[in-house]
Amino acid sequence: MPEDVVHHMPEDFVLYLANQQMRHTALQSVSRAAKVRNDRFCEFTELVNSPTFDAELAMARRFGPPSCFLTIAPDDVHDPAIVWA
């Protein structure tokens, strides 16, 4: 596109075109990956089309992703400063 034409376009229209180009690029890469990794895409299709998928998706939306329980404890065997605590 000629530079003088771009300068006369509204800024939001230019941003819209850039956004559209990014979305098209992302969709093309997904399509390409689906063609290259056909076995993984078939596995994904089976998962999405399974009869329990809707229920599992509803549970994930209601309860969120699984949490990780992390505990931290002082090293009382190898730290001499723990005696002072």
C-alpha positions in Angstrom: 0.0 0.0 0.0 1.4 3.4 -0.9 2.7 5.4 2.1 0.6 8.5 1.4 -2.6 6.4 1.4 -1.6 4.9 4.8 -1.1 8.4 6.3 -4.7 9.4 5.4 -6.4 6.3 6.9 -7.9 6.6 10.4 -5.7 5.0 13.0 -8.4 2.6 14.2 -8.8 1.3 10.7 -5.1 0.6 10.4 -5.1 -1.2 13.7 -8.1 -3.2 12.5 -6.2 -4.3 9.4 -3.2 -5.2 11.5 -5.3 -7.2 13.9 -7.0 -9.0 11.0 -3.6 -9.9 9.5 -2.4 -11.3 12.9 -5.5 -13.4 13.2 -5.2 -14.8 9.7 -1.5 -15.6 10.3 -2.4 -17.5 13.5 -5.2 -19.4 11.8 -2.8 -20.4 8.9 -0.3 -21.7 11.4 -2.9 -23.7 13.2 -4.1 -25.2 9.9 -0.6 -26.0 8.9 0.1 -27.7 12.3 -3.1 -29.7 12.0 -2.0 -31.0 8.6 1.5 -31.8 9.7 0.6 -33.4 13.0 -2.5 -35.2 11.8 -2.4 -37.9 14.5 -2.4 -35.3 17.3 -5.2 -33.4 15.6 -7.3 -36.7 15.4 -6.7 -37.2 19.1 -7.9 -33.7 19.8 -11.0 -34.2 17.6 -11.8 -37.4 19.5 -11.5 -35.6 22.8 -13.7 -32.7 21.8 -16.3 -35.0 20.3 -16.4 -37.4 23.3 -19.8 -37.6 25.1 -18.2 -36.5 28.5 -16.5 -33.4 27.0 -19.3 -31.0 27.8 -19.6 -32.1 31.4 -15.8 -31.9 31.9 -15.7 -28.4 30.3 -18.6 -27.3 32.6 -16.7 -28.5 35.6 -13.5 -26.8 34.5 -15.4 -23.5 34.1 -17.1 -23.8 37.4 -14.2 -25.0 39.6 -11.2 -23.7 37.6 -8.0 -25.4 36.8 -6.6 -27.9 39.3 -4.5 -26.3 42.0 -1.1 -27.3 43.2 -0.5 -27.7 46.9 3.0 -26.6 47.8 4.5 -26.9 51.3 7.7 -25.3 52.4 9.6 -26.3 55.6 13.0 -25.1 57.0 15.9 -27.5 56.6 16.2 -28.4 60.3 18.8 -31.1 59.7 21.4 -29.1 57.8 20.9 -25.6 59.1 22.6 -24.8 62.5 20.6 -21.5 62.7 17.4 -23.5 63.2 18.4 -24.2 66.9 18.0 -20.5 67.6 14.5 -20.3 66.2 
